[in-house]
Amino acid sequence: MKITWIVIPMHYRSDQDQYGYDVIGTVDEFTELMDSVMMISGSEIETVSTLRAQVVVLQPKNRAKSVDKK
């Protein structure tokens, strides 16, 4: 059985929305280091075994909006 790794960053700073601590990087700083990034416009994702290994960025429920990246 092949294991697929999905990373969901949860603690990061937003300069645009002005939340988080200065000592924590932004989600963009993190995702720029990754090869495969999926930006989700909602706060939930349904995983399926066919997803490839990647970083998945969700929007907080109170800030869910459309985003496009990579």
Residue pairs with C-beta under 8 A, 6 or more apart in sequence:
4 49
4 51
4 52
4 53
5 53
6 47
6 51
6 53
6 54
6 55
6 56
7 34
7 54
7 55
7 56
8 45
8 55
8 56
8 57
8 58
9 27
9 30
9 31
9 55
9 57
11 20
11 24
12 20
12 24
12 25
12 26
12 27
12 30
13 19
13 20
13 21
13 22
13 24
13 25
13 26
14 20
14 26
14 27
15 26
17 63
20 26
27 57
30 55
31 37
31 55
31 57
31 69
31 70
34 54
34 55
36 52
36 53
36 54
36 55
36 70
37 54
37 55
37 56
37 57
37 69
37 70
38 54
38 55
38 56
38 57
38 70
39 57
39 67
39 68
39 69
39 70
40 56
40 57
40 58
40 59
40 67
41 59
41 64
41 65
41 66
41 67
42 58
42 59
42 64
43 58
43 59
43 60
43 61
43 64
44 58
45 56
45 58
57 67
57 69
59 65
59 67
